[in-house]
Amino acid sequence: MQKASIVARGGGRFCTKACADRALVKPPHHTCPQCGVPVKEARRRFCSAACSARTRQTIAERPCAYCHQMFRPLNSKNPGRFCSVAHARAAHRLPGLEPFRNCLICGKQFPTARRGPDPKYCDQRCAGLGRRKATETITCPQCGKERIFRAGARDGRELCSRECADLWRRRRLVERTCQQCGKAFQKPQSVVERSGAKYCSWACSAASKRHGEVVQRTCAACAKLLVLPPSRAGQRFCNRTCQHAARQQVTIICARPGCRKRCVRSPSRAERPYCTEKCWRLAQAPKQFRCATCRDKFPAPAWRKPRFCSRTCAYQGRRRRGRDLDTVERDQRILELARETPRVSEILASLKAEAEQPGSAHPEWGYYAAATIRSVLFRARQRGHE
């Protein structure tokens, strides 16, 4: 009864009692920042025009940018440049300023209204180009394109992009022979001059620095092949990630009904009930449920498992839990009439005629609507009756 009264007070505009309570609670009164009196209207800041005027008197005066007369702004946070709207509009239409100008960068014609006292550029892009410092232009020796650098941004670069730099570097490759495995490989001239380029890979470089025979074994977690020096022959894992995964593993079962897959995780991720993000999205996706009152299908999240499509059907469904003998007799009579005629209007007329007879045992049959008959017939078809 309490929830029904809340919904009735709210006009049926709320989904739950908590939402109705939050909406019906009046907001607390705030106080006037000038005199401290409570203000009932939430949109008003001051209790009266006098307090507003006294607050405005504390704002410092400033000259108008158009008429140069002193005025007191209405807002201290955004005081503005003009004393009135008329002067602000007049300032954007100074005498002698032509209505259109040509951009100094692209040459495009643009209107001068609301662009300051002396506009020069059509948009922010051209304004940025116009305010830039001196530039430096180079020609790429690989592709022949020109690239413009701002002053000081070139930093000794002679190529236009990384792709051209890679292609240019390949022209100066030097043939080398690995001192560890004897394999021929190529390295740029700059690398040969800087480090000598003695080995073809990091593995050969590390193998040349080892003393004694190497030890080969597989990682205990990921089964990766490890090549270790004799000093590290007891190492069981390839890195710390595999070491932590092997020591701390938790087996969970995916909570999605269509998956139920077993997966191994660390304890920090053991609370996640799904194996992958795909399973999580499929579990959260809305599914089709059938209302227990009106038997209509409606979408809802799978985790909710609702029985009713709306609050009205929920109220009706809870009142119908205990079906009395009168309801069972009414349904049987409707099914008998449906065997004689399939039209709902004729069935409704027959029920009203039986209810209006003198001494009728079921006078309430005359108040039923066509929706009640359709609901009984629909439930009968769902159960396999005709």
Secondary structure, DSSP 8 states (H G I E B T S, - for coil): -HHHHHHHHTTT--SSHHHHHHHHS----EE-TTT--EES-TT-SSSSHHHHHHHHTTS--EE-TTT--EE--S-SSS--S-SSHHHHHHHTT-TT--SEEE-TTT--EEE-TTS-SS---SSHHHHHHHH---EEEEE-TTT--EEEEETT--TT--SSSHHHHHHHHHTTEEEEE-TTT--EEEEEHHHHHHH----SSHHHHHHHH--S--EEEE-TTT--EEEE-GGGTT---SSHHHHHHHHS-EEEE--STTT--EEEE-GGGTT--SSSHHHHHHHHSEEEEE-TTT--EEEEETTT--S-SSHHHHHHHHHTSS--HHHHHHHHHHHHHHHH---HHHHHHHHHHHHHSTT-S-GGGGG--HHHHHHHHHHHHHTT--
